[in-house]
Structure formats: structure tokens, C-alpha cells
Amino acid sequence: MEMIKAKWVSIVALAAIFLVVILVPAAEAVTCSPMQLSPCASAITSSSQTSALCCAKLKEQKPCLCGYMRNRSLRRFVSSPNARKVSNRCKLPIPRC
């Protein structure tokens, strides 16, 4: 009887682990690289059109934006008025860091 109970517990534990693996999506790792935002460079520096590629890259790099804002070399680009306009056009709120 004890052996059947142990097998049952093992099966339930495996089923729970399987459900967690299936139902919880894996977080994709983002490589923080300001160069990934190069499609946005002209929109940020000269107020030109914002491309779909720029918006896609900006959304992809969203987890990195606070790090860029803390970087003295990048802060002036990431938090400039034009960068805010690009962010608004891409419907991506600027994070509070």
C-alpha cells in the first residue's frame, strides 16, 4: 500500500512540473545593446518619421531602457524630447526608473 501511495505522489508531482513547464512561458532573454536602436537614430536625432522597425526594436529593448537612462553617454538620447516623441508614436510608455 505504501508503494502505491509513493508512486501516486510521484505521478502527481511530475504532472504538476509538466503543467508548470507547459503553462508558464519562458522569458526570452534580451541582449541589451544600444546598437539595436539604430533604426530609431534618425527619428531621435532629427525628428524624422518613426519606422515600424524602429518601434519593433524599441519594444524589444524595453527591458534595457532604464540601464540606458543610467548610462551618461546614452541618457541624452534616450530621454531627449525627440526620444519621448518616438516612444509615444510607438505606443511604448517611457519607464520610470
N, CA, C and O atoms as CSV, one atom per row, in Angstrom:
chain,resi,resn,atom,element,x,y,z
A,1,MET,N,N,0.821,-1.191,0.000
A,1,MET,CA,C,0.000,0.000,0.000
A,1,MET,C,C,0.872,1.265,0.000
A,1,MET,O,O,0.563,2.241,-0.683
A,2,GLU,N,N,1.946,1.233,0.763
A,2,GLU,CA,C,2.865,2.366,0.855
A,2,GLU,C,C,3.531,2.643,-0.490
A,2,GLU,O,O,3.773,3.799,-0.838
A,3,MET,N,N,3.827,1.584,-1.248
A,3,MET,CA,C,4.476,1.722,-2.549
A,3,MET,C,C,3.525,2.373,-3.565
A,3,MET,O,O,3.951,3.191,-4.381
A,4,ILE,N,N,2.267,2.015,-3.512
A,4,ILE,CA,C,1.273,2.604,-4.417
A,4,ILE,C,C,1.116,4.089,-4.108
A,4,ILE,O,O,1.016,4.909,-5.021
A,5,LYS,N,N,1.094,4.429,-2.847
A,5,LYS,CA,C,0.961,5.821,-2.430
A,5,LYS,C,C,2.166,6.635,-2.902
A,5,LYS,O,O,2.000,7.766,-3.361
A,6,ALA,N,N,3.373,6.080,-2.798
A,6,ALA,CA,C,4.597,6.766,-3.226
A,6,ALA,C,C,4.582,6.987,-4.734
A,6,ALA,O,O,4.975,8.051,-5.211
A,7,LYS,N,N,4.126,5.978,-5.491
A,7,LYS,CA,C,4.026,6.136,-6.943
A,7,LYS,C,C,3.013,7.214,-7.296
A,7,LYS,O,O,3.245,8.019,-8.197
A,8,TRP,N,N,1.893,7.228,-6.588
A,8,TRP,CA,C,0.843,8.226,-6.848
A,8,TRP,C,C,1.383,9.642,-6.598
A,8,TRP,O,O,1.135,10.546,-7.395
A,9,VAL,N,N,2.097,9.832,-5.528
A,9,VAL,CA,C,2.683,11.141,-5.211
A,9,VAL,C,C,3.686,11.533,-6.287
A,9,VAL,O,O,3.734,12.693,-6.697
A,10,SER,N,N,4.480,10.585,-6.744
A,10,SER,CA,C,5.458,10.864,-7.794
A,10,SER,C,C,4.773,11.269,-9.094
A,10,SER,O,O,5.216,12.201,-9.766
A,11,ILE,N,N,3.705,10.581,-9.446
A,11,ILE,CA,C,2.968,10.893,-10.673
A,11,ILE,C,C,2.349,12.282,-10.578
A,11,ILE,O,O,2.411,13.053,-11.536
A,12,VAL,N,N,1.759,12.606,-9.447
A,12,VAL,CA,C,1.156,13.932,-9.263
A,12,VAL,C,C,2.225,15.014,-9.321
A,12,VAL,O,O,2.005,16.067,-9.921
A,13,ALA,N,N,3.372,14.775,-8.711
A,13,ALA,CA,C,4.463,15.761,-8.736
A,13,ALA,C,C,4.968,15.967,-10.161
A,13,ALA,O,O,5.193,17.104,-10.577
A,14,LEU,N,N,5.145,14.895,-10.902
A,14,LEU,CA,C,5.584,15.013,-12.292
A,14,LEU,C,C,4.554,15.753,-13.143
A,14,LEU,O,O,4.915,16.570,-13.991
A,15,ALA,N,N,3.287,15.468,-12.917
A,15,ALA,CA,C,2.223,16.147,-13.667
A,15,ALA,C,C,2.238,17.644,-13.350
A,15,ALA,O,O,2.060,18.466,-14.249
A,16,ALA,N,N,2.446,18.002,-12.092
A,16,ALA,CA,C,2.494,19.415,-11.708
A,16,ALA,C,C,3.678,20.115,-12.363
A,16,ALA,O,O,3.540,21.231,-12.864
A,17,ILE,N,N,4.816,19.480,-12.363
A,17,ILE,CA,C,6.005,20.056,-13.004
A,17,ILE,C,C,5.773,20.211,-14.497
A,17,ILE,O,O,6.133,21.233,-15.081
A,18,PHE,N,N,5.179,19.209,-15.114
A,18,PHE,CA,C,4.880,19.266,-16.545
A,18,PHE,C,C,3.950,20.434,-16.858
A,18,PHE,O,O,4.171,21.151,-17.833
A,19,LEU,N,N,2.921,20.633,-16.051
A,19,LEU,CA,C,1.988,21.744,-16.269
A,19,LEU,C,C,2.674,23.095,-16.124
A,19,LEU,O,O,2.402,24.016,-16.894
A,20,VAL,N,N,3.549,23.217,-15.155
A,20,VAL,CA,C,4.269,24.478,-14.967
A,20,VAL,C,C,5.146,24.763,-16.173
A,20,VAL,O,O,5.197,25.896,-16.651
A,21,VAL,N,N,5.833,23.751,-16.666
A,21,VAL,CA,C,6.714,23.931,-17.816
A,21,VAL,C,C,5.904,24.311,-19.053
A,21,VAL,O,O,6.339,25.148,-19.843
A,22,ILE,N,N,4.742,23.710,-19.224
A,22,ILE,CA,C,3.903,23.976,-20.400
A,22,ILE,C,C,3.196,25.323,-20.291
A,22,ILE,O,O,3.164,26.081,-21.260
A,23,LEU,N,N,2.633,25.628,-19.131
A,23,LEU,CA,C,1.778,26.804,-18.990
A,23,LEU,C,C,2.525,28.095,-18.710
A,23,LEU,O,O,2.018,29.168,-19.036
A,24,VAL,N,N,3.702,28.034,-18.123
A,24,VAL,CA,C,4.461,29.242,-17.821
A,24,VAL,C,C,5.413,29.494,-18.979
A,24,VAL,O,O,6.350,28.724,-19.190
A,25,PRO,N,N,5.178,30.578,-19.740
A,25,PRO,CA,C,6.055,30.826,-20.886
A,25,PRO,C,C,7.468,31.178,-20.432
A,25,PRO,O,O,7.668,31.856,-19.424
A,26,ALA,N,N,8.410,30.714,-21.180
A,26,ALA,CA,C,9.811,31.013,-20.869
A,26,ALA,C,C,10.095,32.462,-21.227
A,26,ALA,O,O,9.708,32.931,-22.298
A,27,ALA,N,N,10.761,33.160,-20.344
A,27,ALA,CA,C,11.124,34.551,-20.603
A,27,ALA,C,C,12.279,34.573,-21.591
A,27,ALA,O,O,13.306,33.921,-21.398
A,28,GLU,N,N,12.085,35.328,-22.634
A,28,GLU,CA,C,13.151,35.435,-23.620
A,28,GLU,C,C,14.197,36.418,-23.119
A,28,GLU,O,O,13.877,37.517,-22.666
A,29,ALA,N,N,15.417,36.010,-23.208
A,29,ALA,CA,C,16.500,36.880,-22.783
A,29,ALA,C,C,16.719,37.961,-23.837
A,29,ALA,O,O,16.759,37.681,-25.035
A,30,VAL,N,N,16.856,39.176,-23.379
A,30,VAL,CA,C,17.108,40.296,-24.270
A,30,VAL,C,C,18.563,40.685,-24.119
A,30,VAL,O,O,19.052,40.856,-23.003
A,31,THR,N,N,19.242,40.822,-25.216
A,31,THR,CA,C,20.611,41.310,-25.188
A,31,THR,C,C,20.547,42.823,-25.272
A,31,THR,O,O,20.149,43.383,-26.293
A,32,CYS,N,N,20.940,43.475,-24.195
A,32,CYS,CA,C,20.902,44.934,-24.161
A,32,CYS,C,C,22.054,45.485,-24.995
A,32,CYS,O,O,23.225,45.369,-24.635
A,33,SER,N,N,21.688,46.074,-26.091
A,33,SER,CA,C,22.674,46.671,-26.976
A,33,SER,C,C,22.072,47.924,-27.587
A,33,SER,O,O,21.128,47.835,-28.372
A,34,PRO,N,N,22.602,49.094,-27.240
A,34,PRO,CA,C,22.055,50.323,-27.804
A,34,PRO,C,C,22.102,50.346,-29.331
A,34,PRO,O,O,21.332,51.067,-29.966
A,35,MET,N,N,22.997,49.563,-29.916
A,35,MET,CA,C,23.079,49.495,-31.381
A,35,MET,C,C,21.803,48.904,-31.979
A,35,MET,O,O,21.505,49.130,-33.152
A,36,GLN,N,N,21.054,48.152,-31.182
A,36,GLN,CA,C,19.782,47.597,-31.659
A,36,GLN,C,C,18.766,48.702,-31.950
A,36,GLN,O,O,17.795,48.491,-32.678
A,37,LEU,N,N,19.001,49.881,-31.373
A,37,LEU,CA,C,18.093,51.007,-31.582
A,37,LEU,C,C,18.510,51.887,-32.763
A,37,LEU,O,O,17.949,52.965,-32.960
A,38,SER,N,N,19.473,51.442,-33.532
A,38,SER,CA,C,19.937,52.244,-34.671
A,38,SER,C,C,18.831,52.577,-35.675
A,38,SER,O,O,18.903,53.636,-36.298
A,39,PRO,N,N,17.802,51.724,-35.866
A,39,PRO,CA,C,16.718,52.130,-36.764
A,39,PRO,C,C,15.953,53.363,-36.264
A,39,PRO,O,O,15.208,53.979,-37.027
A,40,CYS,N,N,16.130,53.721,-35.001
A,40,CYS,CA,C,15.456,54.885,-34.422
A,40,CYS,C,C,16.336,56.131,-34.432
A,40,CYS,O,O,15.870,57.213,-34.074
A,41,ALA,N,N,17.586,56.000,-34.831
A,41,ALA,CA,C,18.546,57.101,-34.709
A,41,ALA,C,C,18.073,58.368,-35.410
A,41,ALA,O,O,18.112,59.446,-34.817
A,42,SER,N,N,17.631,58.262,-36.644
A,42,SER,CA,C,17.230,59.474,-37.361
A,42,SER,C,C,15.972,60.083,-36.749
A,42,SER,O,O,15.842,61.307,-36.718
A,43,ALA,N,N,15.057,59.271,-36.268
A,43,ALA,CA,C,13.844,59.796,-35.635
A,43,ALA,C,C,14.165,60.498,-34.317
A,43,ALA,O,O,13.526,61.488,-33.961
A,44,ILE,N,N,15.165,59.977,-33.596
A,44,ILE,CA,C,15.530,60.578,-32.308
A,44,ILE,C,C,16.362,61.838,-32.501
A,44,ILE,O,O,16.176,62.817,-31.778
A,45,THR,N,N,17.269,61.826,-33.456
A,45,THR,CA,C,18.169,62.964,-33.607
A,45,THR,C,C,17.601,64.085,-34.474
A,45,THR,O,O,18.004,65.238,-34.322
A,46,SER,N,N,16.673,63.772,-35.380
A,46,SER,CA,C,16.198,64.835,-36.265
A,46,SER,C,C,14.683,64.924,-36.377
A,46,SER,O,O,14.171,65.660,-37.220
A,47,SER,N,N,13.978,64.205,-35.563
A,47,SER,CA,C,12.521,64.274,-35.564
A,47,SER,C,C,11.898,63.777,-36.874
A,47,SER,O,O,10.802,64.204,-37.237
A,48,SER,N,N,12.586,62.884,-37.579
A,48,SER,CA,C,12.027,62.345,-38.817
A,48,SER,C,C,11.008,61.244,-38.501
A,48,SER,O,O,10.724,60.971,-37.335
A,49,GLN,N,N,10.469,60.624,-39.530
A,49,GLN,CA,C,9.462,59.584,-39.377
A,49,GLN,C,C,9.978,58.433,-38.516
A,49,GLN,O,O,11.167,58.113,-38.524
A,50,THR,N,N,9.061,57.826,-37.780
A,50,THR,CA,C,9.373,56.655,-36.973
A,50,THR,C,C,8.935,55.424,-37.751
A,50,THR,O,O,7.761,55.295,-38.099
A,51,SER,N,N,9.860,54.524,-38.025
A,51,SER,CA,C,9.539,53.335,-38.810
A,51,SER,C,C,8.986,52.213,-37.935
A,51,SER,O,O,9.134,52.221,-36.713
A,52,ALA,N,N,8.355,51.263,-38.585
A,52,ALA,CA,C,7.857,50.077,-37.884
A,52,ALA,C,C,9.022,49.290,-37.281
A,52,ALA,O,O,8.904,48.731,-36.191
A,53,LEU,N,N,10.146,49.253,-37.998
A,53,LEU,CA,C,11.333,48.562,-37.476
A,53,LEU,C,C,11.838,49.237,-36.206
A,53,LEU,O,O,12.231,48.567,-35.251
A,54,CYS,N,N,11.825,50.568,-36.204
A,54,CYS,CA,C,12.230,51.314,-35.010
A,54,CYS,C,C,11.345,50.924,-33.831
A,54,CYS,O,O,11.848,50.619,-32.749
A,55,CYS,N,N,10.038,50.932,-34.034
A,55,CYS,CA,C,9.112,50.590,-32.943
A,55,CYS,C,C,9.340,49.159,-32.459
A,55,CYS,O,O,9.309,48.897,-31.257
A,56,ALA,N,N,9.566,48.242,-33.384
A,56,ALA,CA,C,9.808,46.851,-33.008
A,56,ALA,C,C,11.078,46.732,-32.163
A,56,ALA,O,O,11.092,46.036,-31.148
A,57,LYS,N,N,12.125,47.405,-32.582
A,57,LYS,CA,C,13.388,47.356,-31.837
A,57,LYS,C,C,13.254,48.032,-30.475
A,57,LYS,O,O,13.808,47.558,-29.483
A,58,LEU,N,N,12.522,49.135,-30.432
A,58,LEU,CA,C,12.312,49.851,-29.177
A,58,LEU,C,C,11.562,48.964,-28.186
A,58,LEU,O,O,11.916,48.905,-27.008
A,59,LYS,N,N,10.532,48.279,-28.660
A,59,LYS,CA,C,9.770,47.370,-27.786
A,59,LYS,C,C,10.632,46.186,-27.346
A,59,LYS,O,O,10.532,45.728,-26.207
A,60,GLU,N,N,11.462,45.702,-28.235
A,60,GLU,CA,C,12.366,44.602,-27.915
A,60,GLU,C,C,13.368,45.010,-26.839
A,60,GLU,O,O,13.712,44.207,-25.972
A,61,GLN,N,N,13.831,46.241,-26.892
A,61,GLN,CA,C,14.843,46.740,-25.959
A,61,GLN,C,C,14.233,47.372,-24.697
A,61,GLN,O,O,14.965,47.907,-23.865
A,62,LYS,N,N,12.926,47.316,-24.551
A,62,LYS,CA,C,12.247,47.934,-23.402
A,62,LYS,C,C,12.876,47.553,-22.054
A,62,LYS,O,O,13.068,48.433,-21.215
A,63,PRO,N,N,13.204,46.273,-21.818
A,63,PRO,CA,C,13.815,45.927,-20.521
A,63,PRO,C,C,15.165,46.607,-20.283
A,63,PRO,O,O,15.650,46.646,-19.152
A,64,CYS,N,N,15.764,47.135,-21.333
A,64,CYS,CA,C,17.101,47.725,-21.238
A,64,CYS,C,C,17.062,49.247,-21.065
A,64,CYS,O,O,18.087,49.858,-20.762
A,65,LEU,N,N,15.903,49.858,-21.251
A,65,LEU,CA,C,15.831,51.317,-21.300
A,65,LEU,C,C,16.302,51.993,-20.020
A,65,LEU,O,O,16.957,53.034,-20.081
A,66,CYS,N,N,15.983,51.425,-18.867
A,66,CYS,CA,C,16.447,52.034,-17.607
A,66,CYS,C,C,17.972,52.008,-17.523
A,66,CYS,O,O,18.588,52.961,-17.047
A,67,GLY,N,N,18.564,50.937,-17.978
A,67,GLY,CA,C,20.027,50.861,-17.999
A,67,GLY,C,C,20.616,51.910,-18.923
A,67,GLY,O,O,21.644,52.510,-18.609
A,68,TYR,N,N,19.966,52.136,-20.068
A,68,TYR,CA,C,20.431,53.161,-20.994
A,68,TYR,C,C,20.290,54.550,-20.375
A,68,TYR,O,O,21.141,55.417,-20.580
A,69,MET,N,N,19.213,54.758,-19.617
A,69,MET,CA,C,19.000,56.063,-18.977
A,69,MET,C,C,20.037,56.337,-17.890
A,69,MET,O,O,20.374,57.490,-17.622
A,70,ARG,N,N,20.539,55.275,-17.266
A,70,ARG,CA,C,21.566,55.453,-16.225
A,70,ARG,C,C,22.955,55.661,-16.809
A,70,ARG,O,O,23.867,56.099,-16.107
A,71,ASN,N,N,23.118,55.353,-18.076
A,71,ASN,CA,C,24.414,55.499,-18.742
A,71,ASN,C,C,24.573,56.950,-19.210
A,71,ASN,O,O,23.775,57.436,-20.011
A,72,ARG,N,N,25.594,57.633,-18.714
A,72,ARG,CA,C,25.794,59.048,-19.051
A,72,ARG,C,C,25.879,59.295,-20.551
A,72,ARG,O,O,25.377,60.306,-21.042
A,73,SER,N,N,26.501,58.394,-21.273
A,73,SER,CA,C,26.683,58.576,-22.713
A,73,SER,C,C,25.375,58.421,-23.482
A,73,SER,O,O,25.190,59.043,-24.528
A,74,LEU,N,N,24.476,57.601,-22.968
A,74,LEU,CA,C,23.233,57.318,-23.686
A,74,LEU,C,C,22.038,58.121,-23.197
A,74,LEU,O,O,21.060,58.297,-23.924
A,75,ARG,N,N,22.117,58.605,-21.964
A,75,ARG,CA,C,20.976,59.278,-21.333
A,75,ARG,C,C,20.410,60.401,-22.192
A,75,ARG,O,O,19.192,60.528,-22.319
A,76,ARG,N,N,21.278,61.216,-22.781
A,76,ARG,CA,C,20.790,62.368,-23.542
A,76,ARG,C,C,19.987,61.952,-24.772
A,76,ARG,O,O,19.128,62.702,-25.236
A,77,PHE,N,N,20.263,60.759,-25.300
A,77,PHE,CA,C,19.500,60.283,-26.449
A,77,PHE,C,C,18.186,59.640,-26.016
A,77,PHE,O,O,17.135,59.893,-26.604
A,78,VAL,N,N,18.262,58.809,-24.985
A,78,VAL,CA,C,17.104,58.034,-24.543
A,78,VAL,C,C,16.051,58.907,-23.866
A,78,VAL,O,O,14.860,58.608,-23.949
A,79,SER,N,N,16.463,59.961,-23.208
A,79,SER,CA,C,15.484,60.791,-22.501
A,79,SER,C,C,15.285,62.152,-23.155
A,79,SER,O,O,14.765,63.071,-22.522
A,80,SER,N,N,15.689,62.293,-24.400
A,80,SER,CA,C,15.503,63.564,-25.115
A,80,SER,C,C,14.029,63.747,-25.497
A,80,SER,O,O,13.274,62.775,-25.537
A,81,PRO,N,N,13.623,64.984,-25.775
A,81,PRO,CA,C,12.237,65.216,-26.218
A,81,PRO,C,C,11.881,64.412,-27.475
A,81,PRO,O,O,10.766,63.901,-27.586
A,82,ASN,N,N,12.817,64.297,-28.416
A,82,ASN,CA,C,12.532,63.516,-29.621
A,82,ASN,C,C,12.382,62.030,-29.294
A,82,ASN,O,O,11.558,61.349,-29.904
A,83,ALA,N,N,13.157,61.521,-28.349
A,83,ALA,CA,C,13.032,60.120,-27.948
A,83,ALA,C,C,11.660,59.881,-27.327
A,83,ALA,O,O,11.054,58.828,-27.526
A,84,ARG,N,N,11.180,60.857,-26.580
A,84,ARG,CA,C,9.833,60.745,-25.998
A,84,ARG,C,C,8.766,60.736,-27.093
A,84,ARG,O,O,7.776,60.011,-26.993
A,85,LYS,N,N,8.966,61.537,-28.129
A,85,LYS,CA,C,8.030,61.544,-29.255
A,85,LYS,C,C,8.019,60.192,-29.958
A,85,LYS,O,O,6.959,59.664,-30.297
A,86,VAL,N,N,9.214,59.635,-30.173
A,86,VAL,CA,C,9.315,58.321,-30.810
A,86,VAL,C,C,8.607,57.278,-29.953
A,86,VAL,O,O,7.862,56.445,-30.469
A,87,SER,N,N,8.836,57.323,-28.670
A,87,SER,CA,C,8.198,56.391,-27.746
A,87,SER,C,C,6.674,56.515,-27.818
A,87,SER,O,O,5.963,55.510,-27.833
A,88,ASN,N,N,6.186,57.737,-27.862
A,88,ASN,CA,C,4.738,57.950,-27.972
A,88,ASN,C,C,4.202,57.422,-29.300
A,88,ASN,O,O,3.144,56.793,-29.333
A,89,ARG,N,N,4.916,57.669,-30.386
A,89,ARG,CA,C,4.485,57.174,-31.701
A,89,ARG,C,C,4.441,55.653,-31.739
A,89,ARG,O,O,3.606,55.061,-32.421
A,90,CYS,N,N,5.345,55.034,-31.002
A,90,CYS,CA,C,5.400,53.567,-30.958
A,90,CYS,C,C,4.462,52.990,-29.891
A,90,CYS,O,O,4.385,51.774,-29.711
A,91,LYS,N,N,3.758,53.873,-29.192
A,91,LYS,CA,C,2.836,53.464,-28.125
A,91,LYS,C,C,3.547,52.634,-27.045
A,91,LYS,O,O,3.050,51.614,-26.568
A,92,LEU,N,N,4.715,53.123,-26.698
A,92,LEU,CA,C,5.523,52.473,-25.672
A,92,LEU,C,C,5.798,53.488,-24.568
A,92,LEU,O,O,6.573,54.420,-24.782
A,93,PRO,N,N,5.190,53.338,-23.401
A,93,PRO,CA,C,5.435,54.306,-22.336
A,93,PRO,C,C,6.886,54.276,-21.876
A,93,PRO,O,O,7.514,53.219,-21.809
A,94,ILE,N,N,7.393,55.435,-21.567
A,94,ILE,CA,C,8.767,55.540,-21.063
A,94,ILE,C,C,8.765,55.020,-19.628
A,94,ILE,O,O,7.971,55.480,-18.808
A,95,PRO,N,N,9.638,54.074,-19.319
A,95,PRO,CA,C,9.633,53.501,-17.970
A,95,PRO,C,C,10.087,54.507,-16.927
A,95,PRO,O,O,10.883,55.405,-17.201
A,96,ARG,N,N,9.562,54.331,-15.733
A,96,ARG,CA,C,10.028,55.122,-14.589
A,96,ARG,C,C,11.127,54.302,-13.919
A,96,ARG,O,O,10.905,53.193,-13.432
A,97,CYS,N,N,12.292,54.879,-13.915
A,97,CYS,CA,C,13.444,54.135,-13.401
A,97,CYS,C,C,13.875,54.678,-12.043
A,97,CYS,O,O,14.831,54.175,-11.453
